[in-house]
Each structure stands twice: as structure tokens, then as C-alpha cells.
Amino acid sequence: MAITTSAGFSPRVDLAPATALFHSLSDPTRLAIVQRLAARELRVADLVRELRLPQSTVSTHLACLRDCGLVAGRPEGRQVFYRLTRPELLNLLAAAEKLLAATGSAVALCPAYGIEAAHGVDGVQR
């Protein structure tokens, strides 16, 4: 029997699935795709246009999200419309927004994962 905290969170003995979930959302491109799919179904061409990224990049990140079970494609003729598969993902994103608002810039200043770590002290993206 798992112990549940007052917030309803059950600590897991095996953290690998949770680690994989958060890793799948840790890439800025994948997170941008998830944010856009939270609003509506989109095709790869729509995401390419909105994100201003190469089609191959968008397709690669969509494949990752699909392999993780977070998005699915719906064929319509010769096009495929992508959508989020789990409404719980919207709750996770909303909780993340609340946490970010509560912590202010603390996460952005984190030396391991913050803005300077991602862009380097010289401002060059890593």
C-alpha cells in the first residue's frame, strides 16, 4: 500500500517512470509542442509554422512525445492531426505554472538547469 501525502501525492518506490515523464517534457521544443496541442489539434505543418522550426525537428520531437504516450495522431486523408492523449497532462502543466509563480525566479536561477545553464554565462544556447 502506498503512503499518500496530504496533497494526494503517493511517493513512488520506482521513480523511473516519473523521471521519463519529466524528461520527455524537459526539452523546450517538446514543451512548446505540448503547449500548442493543449489548445487544439495541429498538423506537423502547423507546428513548423508556429514554432519556426524545421519539419524534421518537429517530427522528431512529436515522435518522442508519441512514444511516451503523451500525443497521438489522427489521420484525415493525407494529413495527420496531433492531439494530447491525456487530459491529466493539462493538470500537470497548470500545477507547474502555479509552482513557477510561487517560486518566482528561483528555478530560472538554478545553476544546473536555469537560464545561465541553458545559455551559458556568455549567452550562447547550449
Secondary structure, DSSP 8 states (H G I E B T S, - for coil): -----TTS----S--HHHHHHHHHT-SHHHHHHHHHHHHS-B-HHHHHHHHT--HHHHHHHHHHHHHTTSEEEEEETTEEEEEES-THHHHHHHHHHHHHHHHTTTTTT-TTTSHHHHH-TTS---
